Amino acid sequence: MKRLFLIVLDSCGIGQMPDAGQFGDRNVNTLRSCAGSGILHIPNLEKLGIGNLDGVDYLKKEEHPTGAVARLAEASMGKDTTIGHWEIAGLVSPSPLPTYPNGFPEEVLAPFRQATGRGVLANAPWSGTAVIEKYGRQHMETGDLIVYTSADSVFQIAAHEEIVPPEQLYAYCRAARKILQGKHGVGRVIARPFVGEEGHFTRTSNRHDFSLEPPGTTLPDALCAQGKDSIGVGKIHDIFAGRGMTEYVYTRGNEDGFAKTIAYADRDFSGLCFVNLVDFDMLYGHRRNISGYAEALNRFDAWLPELLAKLGPEDAVMITADHGCDPAYTATTDHTREYVPLIVTGPGIRPVNLGTRSSFADIAATAAELLGIRLETPGKSFAKEIL
């Protein structure tokens, strides 16, 4: 195979895993919640076979699907973006990354204050929109940085762009990333710039993630090492700490991601185009906006034929997710521990239902075999079953 487009619908889970209770989740199902909105309309995904997936009894079944499908369990001990993408790329994380339900300890905050010359506000788990409403005015008056976390392994820094320009905020994040290593090695340090006035603060698209380096060889690493193209679209470059990319481009939301993916589909390359579409998670999942999530899925579904029309005889598309973020789950505003879908389509792909598989890493194993490269991974390839 020449070109593979691997698209992550960030947070589009399809039902809770058996161990969801260990992660604080009960009766969660991101896609089911969207289906229950009454506005979900995804005929192209249904034609590919998304309704035929194990456990998906809330979408139309397709008698003659055009894609190969599977339900994937997460083998890693997490439900966050970093661990989810690492597993998609071939690395299983048996231990969870550190989280801070009571805020960060002084052994983290003291060197951070020293490195930035600024104080710290909040220091607790917060909703990103709520924390800037609570502390935005104080931040603007004092210049202190709003530092917060969530149920995920993240150290987030919010600052008003007029008080701390984005490039300065990125420098503060790099300083935090150097501090947050070892036992405090959180998955991501995230810059969260915002603008506006009290009562009307809004986050901007200048978010930037500073990830922990993957602890082993990933699919992108192997592609680069073996002379293939490895292209990142969206926050893929950040999730892998800049490793394993021959080329990358950031996006300003799903629509921009669609456009930039099409631009790569119009180009001649040999290897992987790895795409993250972040709006599902950032704008709708965490904000518990069911109709917004469903409408975003509708828009992806309507766009998908444009990409499929660009595929050559040696090309394929894989569509998956990295975790759940059920917009109907009100116990928290955090990610949810769920199975994820996998849909594979292209001129040379045989429609087959692969059932439920034990790891997202099966994607990496299969992609490596399809693209003709070597990759050591616990994942199991299903390439022969779909060709």
Secondary structure, 3 states (H helix, E strand, C coil): CCEEEEEEECCCCCCECCCHHHHCCCCCCHHHHHHCCCCCCCHHHHHHCHHHCCCCCCCCCCCCCCCEEEEECCCCCCCCHHHHHHHHCCCCCCCCCCCCCCCCCHHHHHHHHHHHCCCEEEEEECCHHHHHHHHHHHHHHHCCEEEEECCCCEEEEEEECCCCCHHHHHHHHHHHHHHCCHHHCCCEEEEEEEECCCCCCEECCCCEEEECCCCCCCHHHHHHHCCCEEEEECCHHHHCCCCCCCEEECCCCHHHHHHHHHHHHCCCCCEEEEEEECHHHHHHHCCCCHHHHHHHHHHHHHHHHHHHCCCCCCEEEEEECCCECCCCCCCCCCCECECEEEEEECCCCCCCEEEEECCCHHHHHHHHHHHCCCCCCCCCCCHHHHC
